[in-house]
């Protein structure tokens, strides 16, 4: 797919962040849009951003963890647009917890959105993309789909699953040669609301970490603008890339995993422990000064 003019793109999580910027860049190129999000206010904001480009835009409130909602949205997309060429499975959530301290309910919540949301989006739209004869599936994994980190077992599990699912899908599509392809995207620290909306467990204290401090530290790591991430994703689609690493952090961690497939785990564990001690030391000093 060398250009997007006249095509139809479906985007999950289109009310903010990367999803919103994908909508804007696609609209600039004359691509029609079917947008979904759990936030109707976010969808309305995105619609306002793409209005100047005079393209056909439809919106639907969709919880990607609900297969029936995703299926209904896919059917509605074709009914209102006549076809669909691209599906961006972008919606996702984050959580910090130890394995022991994590509830089954929280783990299911994470997998339902981050993994099953991608599965539903892929399976419900794939037959429709094949009908168009010119389609592409873009599934958003993460740099946490390349390496594992302490307190991120659920997030790692969901993003590793997206990676494996999409890489297998791509091989099948290559074999079929029916005009549809796929790309797995591994973003690094993108400046979105994912950190502020993350669920953080008090179980982090068993590792010497503070949940609220962890959210702030996580948010500080998000430096890449979502519009830059969206630009790189669309460029990867044009070049039919199998995977895309966004940001130096993703590229460095990918290289580290290749060089130290076992050793990187010890490095991350040690760094996390040192950061927790440093944070505790600063907090103790601040408390002593205030008293």
Protein Blocks (a to p, Z undefined) as FASTA:
>chain_A
ZZfghiacddehklgcjllmmmmmmmmnopacddddfblklmmmmmmmmmmnopacdddd
ddfklmklmmmmmmmmmmmnopafbdcdfbccdddddfklpcfklmmmmmmmmmmmmmmm
mmmmmmmmmmnopacdddddbfklmbccehilmmmmmmmmmmmmmmmmmmmmmmnonopa
cddddddddddfklmmpccdfklmmnopafklmmmmmmmmmmbcfklmmmmmmmmmmnop
abdcedjklmmmmmmmmmmmmlmmmmmmmmmmmmmmmmmmmmmmmmmmmZZ
